[in-house]
Amino acid sequence: MLREKTFKNMSYFYKLSFLESYAMFMGKTQLIEFSLKRILSLKYRYGKKKLDKMTLGGVISELEKLGIRKDFILVLRELNKLRINMAHDFLVEHFALTTLDRRYGRFSLKPLRHAIFWLEQTVHVFNFLNQNKYLYKGQRKVY
């Protein structure tokens, strides 16, 4: 079920160009970061200044200390690794390949699609855990 929902959500990425897909990945990852920061703000009263300085990795570490599900932390850590790779290395590697020959650009699609798949899967898992109050023990409110 998760796999079907994930592939269904990925379908709009196939209509986008390579750079548009990359931008959508980075933007949606940013939205996940904001959602997690919202939990820290609403439930744990973290201040705006402290949250503004936090990266996605920092937010994940804070949530882990506060008792969020360990299996979901692992999902978030993998997403963070993918985001870091996409932000720092991916485009450089892509443009190095396409400089040699434009046809080599297709080799960049596989890691991008893998990252998008993981992102969409993370969104579904987060929504399921949050809506069913499984995100962490003792959760009473849906964030």
Secondary structure, DSSP 4 states (H G I P E B T S, - for coil): -HHHHHHHHHGGGGGS-HHHHHHHHHHHHHHHHHHHHHHHHHHH---HHHHHH--HHHHHHHHHHTTB-HHHHHHHHHHHHHHHHIIIIIHHHHHHHHHH-GGGGGGGHHHHHHHHHHHHHHHHHHHHHHHTT-SBTT--S--
